[in-house]
Amino acid sequence: MTREEATYNGDGGKLETASSFRPWVSAATATEKRAEGLPDLHAYVTGGA
């Protein structure tokens, strides 16, 4: 999945456009309790267009 795109005016030229994409992320689908002092571990469903 593409996260960032940039268009330049020629090789080494000026930046013309830039876009970034943030994929869709669900609420946590699973949680694992870990040893004391460590944060819980979470799993998520992700997707993009």
TAFEN-V937226 format. One record per pair of residues at least 4 apart in sequence whose C-alpha atoms are under 7 Angstrom apart, sorted by the first residue. I is the first residue (numbers start at 0). J is the second residue. If there is no record, write none. Layout:
# TAFEN-V937226
i = (I,I)
j = (J,J)
This chain:
# TAFEN-V937226
i = (2,2,2,3,3,3,4,4,4,5,5,5,6,6,6,6,7,7,7,7,8,8,8,8,22,22,22,23,23,23,24,24,24,24,25,25,25,26,27,27,27,28,28,29,29,30,30,30,30,31,31,31,32,32,33,33,33)
j = (19,20,21,18,19,20,17,18,19,16,17,18,14,15,16,17,12,13,14,15,12,13,14,15,45,46,47,45,46,47,43,44,45,46,43,44,45,43,41,42,43,42,43,41,42,39,40,41,42,39,40,41,39,40,37,38,39)
